[in-house]
Amino acid sequence: MADDDTREALAPYYPIATDRLLLRPIDPVGDVDAMHAYRSREDVCRYIPPVPVTREQLAATYAAPERTRSVLTGPGQILALAIVLRETGRLIGDIILIWPEDHPSNGEVGYIVDPDHQCRGYATEAVRAVLALGFDGLGLHRITGRIDARNPASGRVLTKAGMRQEAVLVENEWFKGEWSTEVDFAILAREWRD
C-alpha cells in the first residue's frame, strides 16, 4: 500500500467489467442525451448536489475536461465514469471517485442511477468496482460515501457494497432550501481485503 508521498496515479484499462455492467469514461458528446434523461429529473436530484439542468447546460458542463476525467494523476481530482449495461450498451448512470487534496490517503464515492434501473443492484455493483479502483488501483486507506438521511435506499447501496454507517450529522447543512441530515458510510482498505 502506498503512503501519501508515494501514491501513484490511477489509469485503469477501460471498460471495467463487472457481472452486468461496464464502467467507462464519459463521452462528453455522445452521453449527454442519456445522462440528461435522469439528471434533469427533480426526484433524482433531490438529495444530491446536482440540480436539474437543461440538455444545453449539461452539455456545457461536460464539455469541461475535468468533468470527464478518466485518469487520476494527483490529489484534488475526480474520476468520473459512465455506468453502462453490458447486455445492451445502454448508459444507466454515472459514478465518481473523489481523491481529495486535503486527505490524499482517503477517497469518496458518489453515484446516480436512472430511476428506471434502480432496485436491481446496479448501483451496488458499480460502487464495488469503484472501491476496487480506489483500494487496489490507487492504494487508498479509506473510502467514504455521504448520503442524505431522507434517501435510505442509497444507504442500502453502500451497506451492500461493504461499507458501514459511521455517523449521523443531524441538520448539519442547509441544502436546497432546508436543513439536511447527513449519514456517513466508510470502509477501510483492510476491511475491503477481508
C-alpha positions as CSV (number, residue, x, y, z in Angstrom):
1,M,0.0,0.0,0.0
2,A,1.3,3.4,-0.9
3,D,1.7,6.2,1.7
4,D,0.7,9.8,0.9
5,D,4.2,10.6,-0.5
6,T,4.4,7.6,-2.9
7,R,0.8,7.2,-4.0
8,E,0.7,6.8,-7.8
9,A,-1.7,7.8,-10.5
10,L,-4.7,5.7,-11.4
11,A,-5.1,4.9,-15.1
12,P,-7.5,2.0,-15.4
13,Y,-7.9,-0.1,-18.5
14,Y,-11.4,0.6,-19.9
15,P,-14.0,-0.6,-19.9
16,I,-14.1,-2.0,-16.4
17,A,-16.3,-5.0,-16.5
18,T,-18.5,-6.4,-13.7
19,D,-21.0,-9.2,-13.9
20,R,-23.7,-7.0,-15.6
21,L,-22.0,-3.6,-16.1
22,L,-19.3,-1.8,-17.9
23,L,-17.7,1.3,-16.4
24,R,-16.1,3.5,-18.9
25,P,-15.1,7.2,-19.5
26,I,-18.0,9.6,-20.0
27,D,-18.3,10.7,-23.6
28,P,-18.9,14.4,-23.3
29,V,-20.9,14.5,-26.6
30,G,-22.4,11.0,-27.1
31,D,-23.6,10.5,-23.5
32,V,-25.4,13.8,-23.0
33,D,-28.8,12.7,-24.0
34,A,-28.8,9.6,-21.8
35,M,-27.4,11.5,-18.8
36,H,-29.9,14.3,-19.3
37,A,-32.7,11.8,-19.1
38,Y,-32.1,11.3,-15.4
39,R,-30.1,14.4,-14.4
40,S,-33.0,16.6,-15.5
41,R,-35.4,15.0,-13.0
42,E,-36.3,16.6,-9.7
43,D,-36.7,13.3,-8.0
44,V,-33.2,12.2,-9.0
45,C,-31.5,15.4,-7.9
46,R,-33.5,16.0,-4.7
47,Y,-30.9,14.5,-2.3
48,I,-27.6,15.1,-4.2
49,P,-25.7,18.3,-5.0
50,P,-26.6,18.5,-8.7
51,V,-29.8,20.3,-9.7
52,P,-31.9,19.5,-12.7
53,V,-30.5,21.2,-15.8
54,T,-31.4,21.6,-19.4
55,R,-29.6,19.5,-22.1
56,E,-27.6,22.5,-23.1
57,Q,-26.5,23.2,-19.6
58,L,-25.4,19.6,-19.1
59,A,-23.5,19.6,-22.4
60,A,-21.7,22.7,-21.4
61,T,-20.8,21.3,-18.0
62,Y,-19.4,18.0,-19.5
63,A,-17.5,19.9,-22.2
64,A,-15.0,20.8,-19.4
65,P,-12.3,18.1,-19.4
66,E,-12.1,17.9,-15.6
67,R,-15.8,16.7,-15.6
68,T,-15.0,13.6,-17.7
69,R,-11.6,12.7,-16.1
70,S,-10.9,9.0,-16.5
71,V,-7.3,9.1,-15.1
72,L,-6.2,10.4,-11.8
73,T,-2.8,12.0,-11.7
74,G,-2.9,13.6,-8.3
75,P,-5.0,14.5,-5.3
76,G,-7.7,17.1,-5.8
77,Q,-9.1,15.3,-8.9
78,I,-12.3,13.4,-9.5
79,L,-12.6,10.2,-11.6
80,A,-16.0,10.3,-13.5
81,L,-17.3,7.2,-15.2
82,A,-20.4,6.1,-17.1
83,I,-22.3,3.1,-15.9
84,V,-23.4,1.0,-18.9
85,L,-25.4,-2.2,-19.1
86,R,-23.1,-4.9,-20.6
87,E,-26.0,-6.7,-22.3
88,T,-27.4,-3.6,-24.2
89,G,-24.7,-0.9,-24.0
90,R,-27.3,1.5,-22.5
91,L,-25.9,4.2,-20.2
92,I,-27.9,4.0,-16.9
93,G,-26.0,6.2,-14.6
94,D,-22.7,7.7,-13.6
95,I,-20.3,7.3,-10.7
96,I,-17.4,9.3,-9.3
97,L,-14.3,8.6,-7.1
98,I,-13.1,11.8,-5.4
99,W,-9.4,11.9,-4.5
100,P,-9.3,14.8,-2.0
101,E,-6.3,17.1,-1.9
102,D,-6.5,17.7,1.8
103,H,-6.6,13.9,2.7
104,P,-4.9,12.1,-0.2
105,S,-5.0,8.7,1.6
106,N,-8.8,8.8,1.5
107,G,-11.4,8.8,-1.2
108,E,-15.2,9.4,-1.6
109,V,-17.6,7.6,-3.9
110,G,-20.8,9.2,-5.3
111,Y,-23.3,7.8,-7.9
112,I,-26.5,8.4,-9.8
113,V,-28.6,5.7,-11.4
114,D,-31.6,6.3,-13.7
115,P,-34.7,5.5,-11.7
116,D,-35.8,3.1,-14.5
117,H,-32.8,1.0,-13.5
118,Q,-32.9,1.3,-9.7
119,C,-33.6,-1.5,-7.2
120,R,-31.7,-4.1,-9.3
121,G,-28.3,-3.9,-7.6
122,Y,-26.6,-1.9,-10.4
123,A,-25.5,0.9,-8.1
124,T,-24.0,-1.6,-5.6
125,E,-22.2,-3.4,-8.4
126,A,-20.8,-0.1,-9.7
127,V,-19.8,1.1,-6.2
128,R,-17.9,-2.2,-5.6
129,A,-16.0,-1.7,-8.8
130,V,-15.0,1.9,-7.8
131,L,-14.0,0.7,-4.3
132,A,-11.6,-1.8,-6.1
133,L,-10.2,1.1,-8.1
134,G,-9.6,3.2,-5.0
135,F,-8.1,0.4,-2.9
136,D,-6.4,-1.9,-5.3
137,G,-5.6,0.7,-8.0
138,L,-4.8,3.8,-6.1
139,G,-3.8,2.3,-2.7
140,L,-6.2,4.4,-0.7
141,H,-6.6,3.8,3.1
142,R,-10.3,4.7,3.5
143,I,-13.2,5.5,1.2
144,T,-16.4,7.2,2.3
145,G,-19.9,7.7,1.0
146,R,-22.2,10.5,2.2
147,I,-26.0,10.4,1.8
148,D,-29.0,12.4,2.8
149,A,-30.9,10.7,5.6
150,R,-34.1,11.0,3.6
151,N,-32.7,8.7,1.0
152,P,-32.3,5.4,2.8
153,A,-32.1,3.4,-0.4
154,S,-28.7,5.0,-1.1
155,G,-27.6,3.8,2.4
156,R,-28.6,0.3,1.5
157,V,-26.5,0.5,-1.7
158,L,-23.4,1.5,0.4
159,T,-24.1,-1.2,3.0
160,K,-24.5,-3.9,0.4
161,A,-21.2,-2.7,-1.2
162,G,-19.5,-3.5,2.2
163,M,-19.4,-0.1,3.8
164,R,-20.6,0.6,7.4
165,Q,-22.5,3.5,8.7
166,E,-20.3,5.7,10.8
167,A,-22.0,8.9,11.6
168,V,-25.3,10.8,11.5
169,L,-24.8,14.5,11.3
170,V,-28.2,15.9,12.3
171,E,-29.3,19.0,10.3
172,N,-25.6,19.8,9.5
173,E,-26.1,21.5,6.2
174,W,-28.6,24.0,4.6
175,F,-29.2,22.1,1.4
176,K,-31.6,23.1,-1.3
177,G,-33.7,25.3,0.9
178,E,-33.9,23.1,4.1
179,W,-31.8,21.6,6.8
180,S,-30.3,18.2,5.7
181,T,-29.2,15.4,7.9
182,E,-26.1,13.6,6.5
183,V,-25.4,9.9,7.0
184,D,-21.7,8.9,6.5
185,F,-20.6,5.5,5.5
186,A,-17.0,4.2,5.2
187,I,-14.8,1.2,4.5
188,L,-11.1,0.8,5.2
189,A,-8.6,-0.9,2.9
190,R,-8.1,-3.8,5.3
191,E,-11.8,-4.3,5.5
192,W,-12.0,-4.4,1.7
193,R,-9.3,-7.0,1.5
194,D,-11.0,-9.2,4.2
